[in-house]
């Protein structure tokens, strides 16, 4: 007989709906990982709605992906929180579409959600005392499930490492510390450069042309009598190049999904697991 | 620029790109994630760098001693087509939030000057950059800017 961990009870004093959803997710983590992921997606969607409502009420979108992007742009979410929320959104979406996931995936996202819930509680009531207890993994009910859990954990580690690498390759600054290091240094160089260039009579770009281009919508630009041909060519070229990169990133995610499915299905093939 | 053009290895190209792109987002005062990831996507999709090359190009051991002047020196030796891509990418980062600061304008001017580009060539880069900024903008952002002019007022063309 195992005791259920008490990972989310601290949320009660902040938002009881969240406690209920989080506990349901926790209850499903071994028995029904897809339902767990679905509930976790609902959990972060509820959090995101509250954050948008209280911080950027003029934000137009109610779609979770767009809400997260708005919260990132508004600097409500930092990189770490955004990463975790996007991971839950992605895995929750996959679960809704019937893609099987092992309990290790659900457990990883449950742990992410625990950290997010603690952060969310602090955001909701600034200065409030929030339980900072570490996440406790709900124990696997059978030995077979514990073995599958370990296999899945290794895969989740690999996925986390690769996603971190992909993100590191894409972003200009690896993290906030790197930004803090570079921003003042580059700004000061730019300001010095600007002073020198102004004295030397360095020609500036034609701001008027730039402004016209910025004001025009893409469709107007592509139909423009002078700029249209170049704009259409640039659009086609950019779309092809970006599609290629996105396709390779999607292919990688698809490989992860297949590997997860394989582990998830293997547990169902073991009679002891039932 | 053409006379002293050198064969660029991808790490040097990446280092020049990421250094200039970092300077551009700092100049614009917005280091938002969508701009940052657009910088990385551009490196891979348009400049043809691999994930490993992007990581290596930003390795502190590779870049922490470099200044913008070093970056401009690399740009001066670049083949014309690559130089145009760098300038287009920088303009794209600047265009993403549909406003352009004096420091961004200055950086664009200095880069164009290092690449020895004419006003017409810069304008062509501007046009491609404007298109790319739209292609790479997150949907929510595109919606936010639809029909807005530089100062945020509704434009006559909308």
Interface residues (C-beta under 8 A of the other chain):
Chain A: X59 X60 X61 X66 X69 X70 X72 X73 X79 X82 X165 X166 X168 X169 X170 X171 X172 X173 X174 X179 X182 X183 X186 X187 X189 X190 X191 X193 X194 X197 X202 X203 X204 X205 X206 X207 X209 X210 X211 X213 X214 X215 X216 X217 X218 X220 X221 X222 X227 X230 X231 X234 X235 X238 X239 X241 X242 X244 X245
Chain B: X18 X21 X22 X23 X25 X26 X27 X31 X32 X33 X34 X35 X36 X37 X39 X40 X41 X44 X45 X46 X51 X52 X54 X55 X58 X67 X68 X69 X91 X95 X98 X99 X100 X102 X103 X105 X106 X107 X108 X109 X110 X112 X113 X119 X122 X123 X124 X126 X127 X128 X130 X131 X132 X134 X135 X136 X138 X139 X140 X141 X143 X144 X146 X147 X149 X150 X155 X157 X158
